[in-house]
Amino acid sequence: MPEVDQPDPQLQAPPGGANGLALQRLRRMIVAGELHPGEQIRQQEMADLFGVSRGPLREAMNVLANQGLLLHKPNQGYFVTKRAPGEVEQIRRMRHALENVLIETVAWPDAACIARLREMNEEMRSYVARPDWSHLPNLNRNFHFVIYDHSPDHLILAEVRRLWSLVDPFTRVKYEFSAARQKTVDEHEAVILALEARSRAGLRLAMDQHRDSGREGLSTLLAGAADPHGLRSVTKRAKR
């Protein structure tokens, strides 16, 4: 059976035919790192790839510019947003502050959901030793939002999704190292155990430890931020 990532609601096309298709696919390419920070969107090439005219593509680019994923430069075009190290850190801090609210308000998942989380984590485990781990960041994202979707705070949840999208192209670099991939899986298991025990304190602790290790991966990225090709080279290695 081919491996299929679980769809992320924010990455799926809203109603709107060609406009929705262009928005879905362009956002997915940015979040997945297929388009790199600072890279210009070649509009005709992208419209041909998506099978739409340039009108729907421009609408999609306007939406993504408003969301912070693209930057519009008058008389030049649209570019994938580049983030200074301090900006990436600020987004991480905002995301974690809002995630803390979700962690406090999630309803406890039932046995079927716990089993689903374990299945997802085992799929992630299968990527620990693989040279091609390109599916893993999306699996990790899906794992977290299966949990966060149990919160009734839908506006906060929507903002957390947006913040994840803003930093996904930058933070996926941590998965280059198999030890980091293994650590992620192990930390997920601790999160599952806390959910299974319905321990709010245990869930806080497991999530804090998990996010702290994610911050270590981000620090690795920021330390290499002077290399403008670093992210591109990591992304290419992930796709081999």
Secondary structure, DSSP 4 states (H G I P E B T S, - for coil): ----PPPPGGGSPPSSTHHHHHHHHHHHHHHTTSS-TT-B--HHHHHHHHT--HHHHHHHHHHHHHTTSEEEETTTEEEEPP--HHHHHHHHHHHHHHHHHHHHHPPPP-HHHHHHHHHHHHHHHTTTT-S--TTHHHHHHHHHHHHHTT-S-HHHHHHHHHHHHHHHHHHGGGGGSHHHHHHHHHHHHHHHHHHHHT-HHHHHHHHHHHHHHHHHHHHHHHHTTT-TTHHHHHHHHHT-
